[in-house]
Structure formats: structure tokens, C-alpha cells
């Protein structure tokens, strides 16, 4: 970013900041300003700029705060990131905040066709939801006796955090066969995203996303059932 004296058509030229790098191709260049519009009602000056790199030549917009007396001043930052809709429910987000954040980041990566990053992020998100759900399970009074009988089940939050995903699935989903089966499928596809060789080449990121969405629905169903059971005791 550097400053130039820009004649905006009124009073004296103003100093404005302009980028050194094209937002499209990343080339360091001296942009060309091709059009100007001043919106007095909004207090904004909009410049249409063009990349001068011969292989690019794409257009982009720069906006500045504008005052009638002082002219253009501060550059308004734009990200051009589309809003990503997720179907994460309030209950699931409260159960596992890290899952919700990681899953959203995975969808952003997917929207940019960053397939490898998407897969790894989805795998990470799944692990957090699995383990946070297990932590939720051990908080239930009904589970205390079950833990006392088992020598293999993780009994504390620390145990769960340090356990493998496979162990969590075997320990906490064994009474829910459909959820256990689904979880193992997701685990296998997730491992594919992090290993050198792909074992399940017939499955892609879209399959992975659909399976995690189904897993979320299962977790949501259990959370909702528990909440209503508590209210109707």
C-alpha cells in the first residue's frame, strides 16, 4: 500500500492510499484508475481501478470515506468473501464451539475449491464434535454406573481428549448402532484426507460433507431428546 496525490475534481488533490498488489492475480503493479463516483449521501468515493499486468488487466473497486470539505480520506477495506450458510444448530454450536468454527472454515475453503484443506478441516471438525459429545455424555448421572463397570471407557474429560476417535466411537456409540456405523464411515473418509494414499477414491468432499451433516442431525436429535426429557421429568 502506498499513497498518491489524487485529483478528485474538487478543491485540492487529496492523498489517498492505493494497493501495490492486484487482488486478482497478486502482481505488484501501479494500478490505473478508470472511473470515479462520489456518493455524497453515503459519504463515499468509489474508484474503479484496473490491474496493469498484461496477463491480468482485471478491474476492482476501491472505496474511500468522503467529506465535502476534506475530500476522500480513509480506504474502506473490502474482503469480497461470500456469506457461507451452515446448518449448525444452536444446540450443536453450544455443545462444540470448536466444531462449529472449524466446520465453517472448512466450508469457506470448499467455496474456494481448496479441496485438500477442506478435507483436513472436516476431519478436524468431526473429531471435536465426537469428543465434545463424549464429554457431554459423561456429564450425565446415568452414565456413572456404566463407567464403573467398564475398564476401557474414558472416564474423564482428559481421558476423552487423549483418546483416539476410534476409541471414542467404540466406547460411546456402541448402544447406538446406526450412529456408530456412520461415525466409523466418517472416520475412515477423514483418515483418507490426511494419509498419503487414498483408500476410498470413489468418495469425495461432497460425500464427506453430507455424512458430517447427517452426523450433526443425529447429535442434534439426542440433544433435543435429552432436553425435552429433562423438562418432562
Phi and psi in degrees as a GROMACS rama.xvg file:
@    title "Ramachandran Plot"
@    xaxis  label "Phi"
@    yaxis  label "Psi"
@TYPE xy
-143.347  166.586  UNK-2
-102.773  147.018  UNK-3
-133.945  158.368  UNK-4
-86.8527  117.59  UNK-5
-115.805  124.621  UNK-6
-84.7818  102.92  UNK-7
-92.5442  9.32297  UNK-8
97.2895  -5.48055  UNK-9
-135.917  144.039  UNK-10
51.894  -143.631  UNK-11
-91.1519  156.225  UNK-12
-55.8122  149.401  UNK-13
-113.533  150.502  UNK-14
-84.2917  124.158  UNK-15
-130.016  152.387  UNK-16
-90.5883  134.579  UNK-17
-128.894  149.681  UNK-18
-71.9389  150.391  UNK-19
-88.7357  -16.1592  UNK-20
-122.815  138.431  UNK-21
-70.9366  130.786  UNK-22
-70.6023  -13.883  UNK-23
-91.3389  -54.4083  UNK-24
-103.64  -13.3637  UNK-25
80.7105  3.69117  UNK-26
-72.745  138.257  UNK-27
-74.3376  122.328  UNK-28
-155.41  168.307  UNK-29
-103.244  106.212  UNK-30
-66.8189  162.277  UNK-31
-112.525  128.695  UNK-32
-89.4069  119.899  UNK-33
-107.177  -16.7569  UNK-34
-158.086  149.743  UNK-35
-134.579  141.126  UNK-36
-141.37  132.329  UNK-37
-112.884  122.591  UNK-38
-103.019  97.6253  UNK-39
-66.7865  -35.658  UNK-40
-63.6384  -40.3868  UNK-41
-89.6471  -12.372  UNK-42
68.2449  44.1419  UNK-43
-136.09  140.138  UNK-44
-111.964  128.835  UNK-45
-113.311  127.689  UNK-46
-113.063  133.315  UNK-47
-94.3107  120.85  UNK-48
-116.265  159.196  UNK-49
-129.789  136.642  UNK-50
-67.8552  137.434  UNK-51
-95.37  -0.362508  UNK-52
-67.5856  130.102  UNK-53
-61.1448  -29.2906  UNK-54
-85.8046  -2.90972  UNK-55
-118.215  -77.5681  UNK-56
61.7519  23.3487  UNK-57
-83.8911  158.342  UNK-58
-98.2285  153.885  UNK-59
-152.865  166.337  UNK-60
-112.582  138.845  UNK-61
-120.19  132.579  UNK-62
-121.09  141.311  UNK-63
-131.041  143.405  UNK-64
-64.0761  141.413  UNK-65
-133.697  135.482  UNK-66
-127.636  137.367  UNK-67
-57.7469  -34.4408  UNK-68
-83.0659  -39.7371  UNK-69
-98.7582  -13.884  UNK-70
78.0314  -157.987  UNK-71
-71.8071  142  UNK-72
-128.635  -98.2581  UNK-73
-78.7859  135.024  UNK-74
-71.8343  130.987  UNK-75
-89.9809  119.311  UNK-76
-72.9411  134.364  UNK-77
-118.778  143.548  UNK-78
-107.814  -26.5115  UNK-79
59.221  29.5465  UNK-80
-93.6976  124.195  UNK-81
-67.1139  148.279  UNK-82
-70.715  128.739  UNK-83
-100.981  118.263  UNK-84
-82.8796  135.847  UNK-85
-124.267  158.059  UNK-86
-105.173  27.5669  UNK-87
-73.0581  122.763  UNK-88
-78.2099  163.571  UNK-89
-59.5017  -40.4639  UNK-90
-65.2705  -43.3066  UNK-91
-67.1967  -40.5781  UNK-92
-63.2101  -38.0767  UNK-93
-69.8816  -35.4528  UNK-94
-64.9814  -43.1542  UNK-95
-142.314  90.0371  UNK-96
-63.7883  -37.9596  UNK-97
-66.7758  -36.8981  UNK-98
-60.1929  -49.4829  UNK-99
-58.5538  -44.8645  UNK-100
-66.8515  -43.8667  UNK-101
-67.8908  -39.5837  UNK-102
-63.7095  -41.6606  UNK-103
-62.523  -42.4148  UNK-104
-63.7522  -36.1413  UNK-105
-63.6837  -39.6969  UNK-106
-68.7306  -34.4801  UNK-107
-63.917  -45.384  UNK-108
-60.6409  -39.9436  UNK-109
-65.1414  -37.4549  UNK-110
-65.3288  -21.0234  UNK-111
-101.563  10.1974  UNK-112
61.7566  30.2839  UNK-113
-89.6514  74.5553  UNK-114
-59.3345  -44.0273  UNK-115
-67.1866  -41.4688  UNK-116
-66.9467  -38.8215  UNK-117
-58.9545  -48.2369  UNK-118
-61.3894  -45.6111  UNK-119
-64.6185  -39.9636  UNK-120
-67.0973  -39.8407  UNK-121
-63.4598  -39.9413  UNK-122
-61.7367  -43.4766  UNK-123
-64.567  -43.4916  UNK-124
-59.6419  -43.9159  UNK-125
-60.67  -42.8976  UNK-126
-61.6183  -41.5309  UNK-127
-64.912  -41.9975  UNK-128
-67.1407  -40.6779  UNK-129
-57.2997  -51.5778  UNK-130
-72.6081  -37.3152  UNK-131
-68.0284  -32.7709  UNK-132
-67.696  -39.0594  UNK-133
-64.1469  -40.3496  UNK-134
-63.0387  -38.925  UNK-135
-62.5219  -40.1157  UNK-136
-64.8251  -40.2755  UNK-137
-72.718  -12.7694  UNK-138
-78.58  -11.6946  UNK-139
-78.9482  133.876  UNK-140
-59.2732  -34.1455  UNK-141
-63.1792  -20.1601  UNK-142
-86.9091  -11.3877  UNK-143
-60.7228  -46.5364  UNK-144
-64.3565  -37.0162  UNK-145
-63.1979  -38.9195  UNK-146
-67.7716  -37.7653  UNK-147
-63.2211  -31.8258  UNK-148
-77.4728  -27.6996  UNK-149
-99.3719  136.921  UNK-150
-96.5903  -15.7645  UNK-151
-94.2244  -29.423  UNK-152
-67.0417  136.477  UNK-153
-62.4345  135.119  UNK-154
-108.585  -14.8203  UNK-155
-128.724  167.707  UNK-156
-59.7186  -40.6478  UNK-157
-62.8826  -40.3344  UNK-158
-59.1397  -43.9763  UNK-159
-65.7856  -46.7666  UNK-160
-59.0611  -36.8859  UNK-161
-88.4904  -3.57263  UNK-162
-83.9142  157.348  UNK-163
-74.2559  157.653  UNK-164
-61.5543  -38.6263  UNK-165
-59.1567  -42.6323  UNK-166
-65.9398  -38.082  UNK-167
-62.9048  -45.1074  UNK-168
-62.7396  -44.3781  UNK-169
-67.2253  -34.4915  UNK-170
-82.469  -40.9904  UNK-171
-104.952  -13.7217  UNK-172
-112.22  8.17912  UNK-173
-66.454  -25.1509  UNK-174
-87.8378  0.982428  UNK-175
-127.617  78.9108  UNK-176
-54.683  -42.025  UNK-177
-65.3222  -41.6184  UNK-178
-68.3828  -37.3344  UNK-179
-65.022  -43.783  UNK-180
-62.7923  -46.3466  UNK-181
-59.5042  -43.7711  UNK-182
-63.1825  -39.9101  UNK-183
-66.8883  -37.1064  UNK-184
-62.7615  -45.7975  UNK-185
-62.5747  -41.7969  UNK-186
-59.317  -43.7075  UNK-187
-65.3827  -43.6273  UNK-188
-66.9951  -38.8967  UNK-189
-62.3604  -40.2704  UNK-190
-63.5214  -34.9848  UNK-191
-58.6151  -33.8941  UNK-192
-73.378  -16.3655  UNK-193
-113.569  -9.58334  UNK-194
-94.8287  163.555  UNK-195
-64.9582  -44.5849  UNK-196
-106.114  144.346  UNK-197
-91.429  127.616  UNK-198
-92.0313  -30.8263  UNK-199
-117.066  71.0209  UNK-200
-68.4189  -17.1728  UNK-201
-76.4113  -11.1433  UNK-202
-107.758  141.189  UNK-203
-124.629  -171.274  UNK-204
-60.3168  -37.7141  UNK-205
-64.3881  -38.2667  UNK-206
-62.7889  -43.5567  UNK-207
-59.4142  -46.2864  UNK-208
-62.1491  -43.7223  UNK-209
-62.482  -40.4153  UNK-210
-66.223  -40.1785  UNK-211
-67.9719  -36.4163  UNK-212
-61.7075  -40.8803  UNK-213
-65.2856  -41.1226  UNK-214
-60.7345  -42.3611  UNK-215
-59.7367  -40.3444  UNK-216
-62.7807  -40.35  UNK-217
-60.5055  -48.3681  UNK-218
-62.8015  -42.0954  UNK-219
-60.9272  -42.0349  UNK-220
-59.5816  -44.6085  UNK-221
-66.3631  -44.1146  UNK-222
-61.2705  -43.0231  UNK-223
-67.054  -43.1069  UNK-224
-61.6232  -42.2077  UNK-225
-63.9983  -40.9119  UNK-226
-63.7627  -45.0013  UNK-227
-72.1326  -32.5807  UNK-228
-63.9708  -39.0909  UNK-229
-65.1684  -37.8572  UNK-230
-72.9272  -20.8601  UNK-231
-108.685  17.3163  UNK-232
